[in-house]
Amino acid sequence: MTEQNDVAPGRWLAYTPAILFIVLFLLSVQLIRRADRGRMEVRKIEQVRLLTLRSLSWLQDAETGQRGYLITGSEVLEAQYRESSDSAIKSLVALNALTQDEEAQQFYLRTLIPLVQRRLDRLEDLVQLHREKPEQAIKNMPIGPGVAMMDSARRIFARMLSVEARTQERREAVERADQLLLQWALGIGFVIAGIVSYLIGSRLAENALQHWMLNADLKARIAMLGRQDPTRRPGEGHSPPKGNQTVT
């Protein structure tokens, strides 16, 4: 029973490095997977921010092109206005598809897309009015609900960018925490591995010393036995006294 109790701790001690390696390996795999998901999330954040900026830029370009067309009547500026208008809507549609899993962005887009569409309709109304009454179309450029709609759209775009900035900050905080966790895990793992290696080395040295002492004792006993005659029996080799001999 005592021998089994002595053997069990040593056996588990020998298994400890393998168990520790498996734990660190599984932890590393989990953190690597989280890092991969984090990189995908960062790429998505960049795409959302890019589409948001492009949508705002296309909308502003449409407004600039329409204003230039109303002032000059240039067909080139009219084409620029129409291209920018179509691109603004397409960017918003793509942005809406990309952020289906983001509740905050969907909330803003439910307000923004109709607002942008109304603003573009307002621009188109002035373009059509310019064909019939150019002077009246020019007078309506800087006034009316169009300016207020554009200001509202800019505020919503800014809030959407702010949401993505906060999301990126949280993602970077998680990444820093994962890196710190991995560093701590590796550090603790190395310390435990060092302690276990020391204990195993000490136990091996102790066992080696015990074996050496046992071998030395065994050799000493064999030497003692070897100095004795193993064939000699008790009383053998002694002759009777000569005084006891009789003379006939």
Secondary structure, DSSP 8 states (H G I E B T S, - for coil): -HHHHHHHHHHHHHHHHHHHHHHHHHHHHHHHHHHHHHHHHHHHHHHHHHHHHHHHHHHHHHHHHHHHHHHH--HHHHHHHHHHHHHHHHHHHHHHHHTTT-HHHHHHHHHHHHHHHHHHHHHHHHHHHHHH-HHHHHHTSSSSHHHHHHHHHHHHHHHHHHHHHHHHHHHHHHHHHHHHHHHHHHHHHHHHHHHHHHHHHHHHHHHHHHHHHHHHHHHHHHHHHHTS-TT--TTTT----GGG----
